[in-house]
Amino acid sequence: MHRFESHPPPPKKPSSDGTGPVQDAERKRIFWVRFFVLLCLVVTAVCIGYGFYLILSYQQSKAQQDQYYALARKIESSTINSVHSKKDAMLLAASMMLHFCPNATMWPNCNIPYGVLSSLATPLNRMSLIRSLSVATMVLPSQLSDFEAFAQEFYAKSNRQVSGETLYSMLSQV
């Protein structure tokens, strides 16, 4: 034989631990099966975790939205009730003014007797939950001089003693 001629490779000897080429292939197959199973478990865990995250996130936002709408409905209801009670109080006050000053010619020189006002003011305040009730008249420029004379006369009478009490002390009790 010449120096450059190839020799067939020597036959493989079985290893001392009893493993051969067949057992090495079996080990590789077991490794890849284990790797695939582990990969499937990781992917499944990620999918389940993400699914739970989506469910909990939706439930939390729904609960916050429900709480917001409940609070908004409560505020709206409270506001509407307050507006209706004040509207009812103003209608009562307007009907009272209409009773004592039925003609437009009497305005703005018109007033409600204090006894009637004091008997209606307390229930009116309790009903409407308002602390004060003011009624202002609209005075046209042509009525200004008559209204000034009426107001000066009315307040001059009001400042006098009325059955031992001033008008201010009677109003402060209401």
Secondary structure, DSSP 8 states (H G I E B T S, - for coil): --TT-----------TTS--HHHHHHHHHHHHHHHHHHHHHHHHHHHHHHHHHHHHHHHHHHHHHHHHHHHHHHHHHHHHHHHHHHHHHHHHHHHHHHHH--SGGG-SS----HHHHHHHHHHHHHHHT-S---------GGGHHHHHHHHHHHHHHHTS-BTTB-HHHHHHH-
